[in-house]
Amino acid sequence: MPTLSVSKVLKAHGQGEEQKPDEDGEDERVYHFAKSVQRLCPCCDTCRFCNNMVPKFKHRLIIELKDFATAASEGCHGCLLVTQAIEAIRTVYSNAVAAHIFGDPGAYKRWPWGDVPLAWDAVPPYAGDDAAFAKVLKWISACEASHPCYTDDSVSPTRVLDVTGNSVRLHNTSGNDKVRYVALSHSWASHAKFELLRCNSSDMARSIDCDELPVTYRDAITLTRRLGIRYIWIDSLCIVQDDKDDWRREAAKMADVYSNAYLTIAADLHTVTAGGDTKPADGCFSTVAPEHVGCELKLAHPESSNETYSVGVRKAIDHGGTLGKRGWVMQERWLSPRYLWYRNNDVIFQCREGYECLCGNWEGTSRYKALANDDWHKLVGDDRFPAISGIARSLWRKRKAGETDYLAGLWRDTLESDLLWRHNGNRFPRPAEWAAPTWSWASVLGHCVYRDNRFPKPYRRRHLRVRSAQCSPVVEADPFGQITAASLVLPAKLIGANLAYDPEDMKPDREYKCNLEFDHPQASEHVVPGTQKLMVDYNVWEDKAHHVPPGSSVAFLVLFSTPFPPPDSIWGSAPPSPTPASFCAGLILRAIDPDKAVYERIALCEIQFNRRHATSANPCVRLAPQPCESDIEIEGNPGEDAIELEDYWLGSWYENPPETVITIV
């Protein structure tokens, strides 16, 4: 009998990871089943196979198909369904990595177990047909009736398109009209340009020939009309593209455009090239692939040999898309009260209270929750200003506007921990054109992540406090947009070091190896072997403008430290450590004007320093530290598990020298 791998992702609305046959040739495809399977009969409540198909196990569970068959013969209707459906899946879709069993709500009277539904819905064959629109209308109506997501008293954009009847024309609201409108989110790369320019604005105010518009625009206009909405906002048709002043004014209002829209339509169709890359496709409505629409299966009725019942089976739908991963689109999604996402083979509806999709197998996202909870570190990634200026403005209001400042993607009230970002790639060059200070994640290309979760607040020591921070915006009235200059001034204890790496280890086919060789002998002696992790912000080894050659003098600026091993009550079971250590994180800086103590950031570094010297002849004895602004400051209240201040001590080689005031640009 083949073995089935039932993953921990087997849950009511989950999507499985791709599984391949293991070395023994066993079938490790993932099959999806609903929690409602457990409700099929009383036996299912005690059946160990049904009960294991819910997300309460941390590890993958291997179950043989014969075990389901055995449980089915003992009276478990859920296992009977599983047995019959898996056999059918293997027959109909032999290449299915993940599959769904779904039921037609209208067929419940033929369902052998009363009103127990399956978790997924049938998918209409075309996302623009009446069946798909009926679901969209149902989702929007339900939100409108019971959710406080949208209010009609919002300010309108400067310009919108009037789509009344069969005509389309540009309408100037002057920003004073309060009109209900739909907004479009799309990729400009998916169609030929049709733009509002200074030379054609008068003509567009009279009439726009729809035949000249890209398919994406025409589909969005059609949907707007079906919803009974008079106006739609499309960026390239409502912002004068060859007028920099107009573009900057309207870009500063972009967040409000999406925040105040009745609905945002997102066109996210894509195609896959021969090389496996995805690229945007034109249009909003997709034709669903037949294997995702599925087919009807006639299965044996559990209580009558003369009867059958119907279920559907289909290949799982991949909800991946190209839209919303970076740039402007990210804030368009998270600021919109309602977001209707047209993707390959499916349509997703998301509002601030919930989410729906045509197939019923989309789990939604925590991004709305992050926005609601002011969790900035989960919101930033690979986006730049002004792409996320709207989200920044929204969070600024939540953070009690006036009590904090937005500083090149960081916040004044959490500035020190906001510096704990790392580049998640290292192979990108530093941009030739300056966009942000080196201490900001917006200064690098590619995706960035935060490391602050490695320093739990109740037990971390902050080693510095920024004295002053300055940012100069391009548009003075928009501190959340592009900037021209920025700097941090702070008192610092810098640990001198040399950057050490072999250029041969930096080739693309190798995992790069880059370390610090400290100037102070005790600093090197205190490093716990194998704990140094240096994460460069860009490919410093490239012999270009921002090249940092091997052996270059750099400085390590400690931001935070925490005792290691950490308390079990905070991090769980801690790994063994040969000697007590301080786990530290900080910035690697390079001097660009030594006389004026001006530095740039080139990396983030994590490292462990022994709190006891390796030899008894030269112990790490605590001496009286020099007074300084950043002297031991433990954030939070550890309570009963309080750790002695000695546990944060790095050694006299670090603690005793006085601080110097530096500037990071």
N, C-alpha and C positions, 0 to 999 in steps of 0.2 A: 504493500500500500504506500502511495506517496505521502510525504509528510508536509503539512501546511504550517507555514510560519505565521502565527498570529501576533502581530507587533503590538507594542504599547500604544501605537496610534490608532488601534481599533476602538473608535468611540463614535458617539452618535452623529457627529458632524465633522469627522476628521478625514484627512487625506494621508495615505500611507507613503512611506519612503519607497523608492524603487528598490526591489530586492531581486537578486539574481541567484541561479542555482549555485549551491555551495560545492565544495570540492568533491563531495560524494554524489553529486548529481541530483540532490534532493530539491524538490520544488520549494522555493522560498518566496513565492509571490504572496502579496498581501491582499487579503479579502476584507471588505468592510461590512460591518453589520451594525444594526441600530441597538441602542439600549432597549428599545421597545420589544426586541426579540425576547427579552427576559419576562415580558408580561404575557406571553402567549398562553401559558398555562401554569397552574400551581407548581408543576414539576420543575419549570424553568427557574423558579426561585431557589431551588436547592441543587440544580444541575451544575456541577463544577465547570463544565465547558461553557455554558451560557454565562455564568457568573464571572468568568474570566475574560469575557469580551467587553469589558468596560475599563475606562482609564484609571484603574486604581493600582495597577501593577507597574513597577518601575522597569521590569525586565521583560524581554520578549518571551512569549510562551509558545512552545512547540507542541502542537496537537496533531495526531494522526487522524486522517479522515475516517478510519474505521472506528475511532473512539466516538466521533459524532454519530456514526451509524448505530453503534451500540446504545448510546444514550437515547437515540430516536426510537429504537426498538423497545426501550424500557418506558416509553411514554412521553419523552420530552419533545414537544412540538417545535420548539425553537431549534433543536438540533436536527430535527427532520427537515425543517426549512433550509438550514445551513447545508446539510448533506445534498439535498436535491439541487439547490441553487449553485453550489460549487461545481457539481458535475455538469450542470448546464453551462456555467461560465466557461469551463474548460473546453466544452464542445463548441460553443458559439464563438468565443473570443479567446483563441488559444494563446494569443500574444498579449493578453491583458496582464499588466503588472498589478493594477488595482482595479477593482470592479465594485459597482454598487447594485444592490437589490432595491427596487423601488416599487411603490404601489400607486395605483390610480385611485384618488379619493372617491371617485364615482363608482368604483367597483367594490366598495367595502361590503356591500350586501352579498357579494359572492365570496368574501373572505371567510375562511372556515373558523376564525376565532373572534367573531364579533367585530367591535369597533377599534381593535388594536391596529394602528397604522404603521407603516414602515417610515423610515426617517427621510427618505429622499423623494423628490417629485419627478414626474415625467418632464422632459425638456422639449419645448416646441422646436420643430425642425428649422425655423427661421426666426431670428431675434426681432425682426420687424413685423411679424404677422400679428393677427388679431389676438391670438392666444397669449403671446408674449406681452402685448400691450395691456391686455386685461389684467395680467399679474402686476405690471408696473403701476397701473392705475389703482389697483387694490392696495399696494404698498404705500403709495403716496397718500391715498385717502385715509388709511389707517393712521399714518403719522400725523396728518392734518387734524384728525379727530381727537387724538389722545396724547400727542407729544407737543411740548412747548418749543419746538425746534425753530419755528419761523414766525416772525411778526410782520404785519403789512405796513408798519410805520417807519420803515427804513428809508434812508436817503438813496436815491437812484444814481447810477453812473452818469457821467457827463453826456454820453451818447449811447443809444441803443438802436437796434434795428426793429422797425415796425413791420410785422409780417401779416398784417390784417388781409384777409381774403387771399387772392392769388398774387399780390404784389409784395415787394420788399423795398423798403427805403430807409435811409439813415434819418434818425430822429434825434434832435438836440434837446436834452431835458434841462440844460443849464444847471443841472445838479440840484434843482429845487423840487422838481416833480417827484412825487412818491408813487412810482409805478411798479407793478408786479412784473418781474422779468425772469427769464431763464438765462444761465450763463453756460458757455461752452468751454470745456477743457480738452485740448487736443495737442497733437504733435505737428508742428509746422512742416516737418520733413515728409509728411505723408501725402502732400498734395502740392500742386503748383501754386505759386503765390497769387493771391488776389487781395490787394491792400487798399486801405484808405490813405490817400496822398493829398497834399495841398492842392494839386492840380485837378483832382476828380471829386472833391468833397461836395461841390454844388450839384454835380450830376448825380451822385449817390443819394443826395437829399431828395431828389425828384423821383428816382427809380433805380433799382439794381436788377440787371438781367440775371435771373436765377440760373440760366443755362451756362453762364460763365463761372458760376461758383463751383468749388470743389464738391465732390460727393459728400464729404463729411459735413460741410455746411448745409447742404440741401437736406440731408437726413435729419440734422438737428433742427432745422426750420420745420420740417414735416412733423417731427415729434412735438415741437412747441405748439404748433397749431392743433394737434390732436388733444393736447392737454388743455386747450382753451386759453392759452396765454398769448397775449398780444405782442410782447416784446422779447427779444433775445439779445444778449451781449456776446459778441465775438471779438476777441482782442484785435486781430489784424484789420477788422472793419470798423472798429470803434475808437481806435487810437491812431492819430496821424503818424504814419511810420517814418516819414522823412522830415519830421519836425522834432528836434531833440528836446526843446522846451516842453512841448505837448507830451512827449513820451515820458519825460521825467515826472511831470505833474500827474499824469494818469497812472504811471507805475507806482507812485506813492499811494494811490487810492486803490490799487489792485486788490489788496486784502479786503477792503470794504465792499468791492464789487462782488466777490465770492461770498463774503459773510452775509450780505444782504439779499442774495439771490433766492428766489423761491425754490429753485432746483438748479443743480449743476449737472449738465450732461457731459460725460467723459467718453470720448471716442478713443478706444484702446485696441483696435484690431492690429494684428501683426502677421507677418509671414516669416518663414524660416528659409534662409538662403542655403545653397548647396554646401556651404562651409559650416552650417550649423548656427550662424548668427541670426538674430531676430532684427527685423526692421519694420517700422510702422507701415500700415496699409491704410488705404483711403476708405472712408465710410464709417457709419456707426453700427450697422446691422450685419451680423454674420450669419452665414448658413451653417448650421450645426452639423458636424460630421456624423454620418449615420451610426457609427459605433458608439457615439456619445448620446444619441437619441435613444438607442437601445432597441430591444425587441421583447415581445411578450412570450412568457414561458407558461406552459400548462403543467402544473405540478400535481402530484397525487394528493387527494384530500386525506388528511390524517385519520378521519373517522369513517370514511366510506370508500370502498374500493371501486364504486361505480361513478364517483364524482371527481372532478378536478377543480383547481382554483388557479387564478392568474396572478403572476407577478411580472415585473419587468426587470431586465438585467442589462447593464451597459458598462462600457469601459469608463473608469473614473475620469472626470474632466480636470484638466490641468488649468488651474486658475492663474497661472503666471501671465504677466503682461509686460509691456515696455513702458507704459505710462505710469507716472507717480513714483518713479525710483529716484529722481533727482530734479533739481531746478525748480522752476516756477510751479510745476504741477503738484509738487508735494504740498505746498500751502494751499493750493486751490482745493485739494481734496479735504484737508483737515479743517479748513475754515468754513467750508460750505455746510449750511444747515442740513441739506439733503444732497446726496451724491448718487447719480444714476450712472453706473459704470458698464459700458458696453464693451465686452471682451470676446475673444475667440470662444465660441461654443457656449457662452453663458452671459447673463446680465446680472449685475450685483446692485442692490440698493442699500445705501448706508445713510442713516441719519444719526443724530446725536444720542438717540435712545436705543438703537438697535440696528439690525441688518437682515437682509433677505437676499436670496438669489434664485434663479430659475430652477437649478438642480437641487437646491436645498443642502448643499454640501460645502458651504463656505463658513469658516469659523469667525469671520470678522477680524477685528484688530484691537490692539491695546493702545493705538496711537491717540484715539479720542480720549481715552482715560489718561494718557500721559499729558495731553493738552489740558484736560480738566484738572489734573493733579499738579500742574506746573512742574512736570518732570522734564526739564530742558535737555538733560543728557540723553534721553531716549528719543528726542525729537531731531537733534542735529545728526548729520552723517556725512553726506558728500555734497551738500547744497551750499550755495554762496549767497552773499547779499547782491542785489536786493531780493533774491529768490525766496528767502524765508522772512522777509521784513514784516509781512502781515502776521505771521505766527509770533514773531518777537514782540510786535506791538500789542497783540492780544495778551501775551503773558506779562508784559510790562504793566498792563492795566490790572491783571490779577495780582501782581506783586505790589500793589498799592503805588500807583504812579507817583513819582516824586521822591520816593524813599529808596530807589535804586536807579542805577544807570545801565544802559545797554552799551557794552564796550566791544565792538568788533566781534560779535558772536558770543561774548561772555557777559556775566552780570557782576556788578560791583559788590553786591552783598554776598556772593559766593565765589568771588574771583579766584581765590587760592585753589579751591578744589576744581574750578572750571579749567585750570591750567593742566589738569591731569588727563589730557587727551593724547591719543597715539594714532599715527597713520596706519591704516590696515592694508598695507601693500608694499611700501618702501621702494618700489621700482619706478615710480613716477619722478620726473624732474621737478625742481622748484619752478613755478611759473615765471616766464621771462618778464611779464608785465605785473607790477606790484598790485595786489588786490587787498592785502590785509597784513598786519604786523605778524612777525614770525611766531609770537606767542599765541596766536589765534589759529584754530583748526581751519579757518577759511583761507589760510596762506598757502595751503598745499592742495594738490590735485588728488582725486580719489576719495575713498571712504575713510572716515575717522570714527573711532569708538572711544569711550571713556573708561578709565581704570580706577575711578574713585571707589568702586564697590570693594576693592581689595584693602581698603582702609576704613573699617567700620568706625563710625563717628564716636561711639562711647569710649573707644580706646585709642584714638589716634592723637598724635601730637603734631600740631602745626608749627613749622619751623620758621615761618616768615609771615609778615603781613605787608601787603602792598601799601606804600605810603601815598602814592598818587597815580592816577591813570587818566590819560587824555586821548580823545578821539576827535578827528576833524571830518565831519560829513561833507559830501559834495554839495548836497542841498541842506542848508542849515535847518530848515523846518522838518527834515526827515532824518533823525539820528539812527534809524534802523536800516538805511539804505547804504549806498556805496560811500566809502571814506577815502580821504587823501593822505592821512597820516595818523599814527597812533603810537603811544609809548606807555611803559610802566616804569615807575621809580620806586625802589624798595631797598631797605637795608638787607645785606646778604652776607652769609658766610660761604665763600666759594672754595671748593676743594679742587685744587689744581690737578690736571691729568693730561695725558696724551691719548689721542684717538688711535687705536691699534686695529688694523685689519690687513689682510692679504688681498690685493686686487684680484687674484685668481679665484678667491672665494666669493666674489661679488658677481660672477657671471650668472646670466638668467637661469641656467640649468642647475644652479646650486643654491642651497640655503645660506644666505649671507651670514657671516660671522664678524661681529664688530664689538670691541670691548674697550674698556678704559684701563690705562696704566697710570696709577696715581703717583703724584710727585712726592707726597709725604710717605715715608716708609711705613709708619704705623697704620696709615689708611690701607695700604696694600695688605699688610699683615692681618688686619681685622676683617677683610672680606672673606665671607664663607665661600669656599670653593664651589663653583658651579651654580652660583645664585645670581650672577650678574646678567641682566637682560637689558640690552641697549636697543631701543626702537627708534631708528632714524626717521626724520620727517620726510626725507626725499632721498634720491640716490646720490648721496654725497660723494661716492666713488667715481662718478662720471666726470671726466676731465673737461668741464665746461665752466660757465660763469660762477657757479656756486660750489665748485669742487672743494672738498676738504681732504687734503692728501693724508696718507698714513703718517703718524707721528706729529700731527698738528696739535698745538696747545689748545686745550679746552678747559672748561670749568664745570664742576658738578654742583648744582644748587639744589639742596634738599628741600622739598616742599612738605612732605608728611612722613611720619614713621609710626610704626606700631610694633609692640612686642611680638617676637616669634620664638617658639610656637605661640599662636594666639590662644586665648581662653576657649575651652571647649564649648562654653555656653554661647559663644558668639559665632564661631565658624564651624562648630561640630568637631569631630575627632581630628586633632591636629597631627600632621606628620612629625616623626621624630626629628630632632635637631641635635647635632653633636654637642653644641654649646648654646646657651641662651644668646639670642641675636635680636637686632633691631631691623625690621624690614622697612626699607626706605624707598621712596619714589621722589624723583626730582628732574630738573631740566638739565640738559647738556647745552652749555652756552659757548659761543665763540666770540672773542672780542673783535669788534670792527673799528673801534676807536679807543685803544687802551688808555690814552691820556685823559679822556673824558669818561672812562668807565662805561662805555656804551657797548652792549652785547646784542647778539642775535641768537635765537633758539635754533638748534639743529636736531635735537632728539629728546625723547623721554627715556629715563633710565630707572629700572628697579633693581635693587641690590640688597643683600643682607650683610650687616656688619656684626661681628662678634661683640657681645657686651663684656666679655672677659678675654684678656689677651691670651694668646696660645701658650705662653710660658709663664710659670709662676714668678720668675725673676722680674718680669715687667708687666705686672697686672694693670688692668684698666681701672685705675683709682680715680674716683671723682674728686676733682679740684673745684675750688670756688669759681663759678663762671663769671665772666665779665657781664655787667648789666647790659641788656640790649632789648630792643622793642619786641623781639620774637622769642625771648627766653621761655622756657617750658610752658606751653599753653595746651592743655589737654581739653579737647572739645567734648561736650556732652557730660553726662553724669554716670560713671560706671557703677555706682551704687555699691552693693555688698561685694562685688567682684573687683573692687578698686585695685589697681596695680600701683606698686611703688613707683615714684618718679624715677628711681634708679633704673627701672626697666626701660626707660626711654633714653638712657644715657648712651651716647655714641662713643665717648672717649675724649680724653683731654686734647688730643690732636685736633678734634673738631670743635669742642665746646669752648675752649679758652680763648682762641684768637678773637680779636674784636671784629665787629661787622664793618663793612664798607657799603656806601650807597652806590647803587648801580642803576643804569637805565637799560631796559630791554625794548628793542624796536622791532 
